[in-house]
């Protein structure tokens, strides 16, 4: 396979998941919580990114990814569903050819739990000389603040 996954993501610690997974009461009217930061490391990747995490409503967390030398910054909202945070992101550089010659857009799905481990997945769409196929990668998060 000629495609290298260049997925950027972050996972929250158990205390963060518990903090954003509050009951569906007046959560949206709660006082603003200070942003928290996490280092996202895609397993096998050299360059991590930083996620800035803010509360965006009932069971909702807003993620702002810093990007790095290989990935453009992006933002999206994640929602707690069945014990997993789930987020969809349209990435302009989600798929990269293995030789580094080009990148291609794709819609990515990120899923993670309180263990700070997760999976990011997308469909390659038939680029870099490969047939269309699903790609996925594991990631970890480390709380920075």
RASUL-V639242 format. One line per field, one symbol per residue. psi: psi as a letter, one per 30 degrees, with the letter a starting at -180 (. if undefined). burial: I if it has 16 or more other C-alpha atoms within 10 Angstrom, else O. Layout:
psi=???
burial=???
This chain:
psi=kfkkkhkkllklleeeeeefhllhbhefglkkkkklkkkkjkkflejllkkkklkgajhkkkkjkflaffklllklkkkjjhfkkkkkkjkfhekkkfggfllkllkkkkklaffgkakkllkfghlggllklkklklllkkke.
burial=OOIIIIIIIIIIIOOOIOOIIOOOOOIOOOOOOOOIIIIIIIOOOOOIIIIIIIIIIIIIIIIIIIIOOIIOIIIOIIIIOOOIIIIIIOIOIIIIIOOOOOIOIIIIIIIIIIOIIIIIIIIIOOIIOOOOOOIIIIIIIIIOO
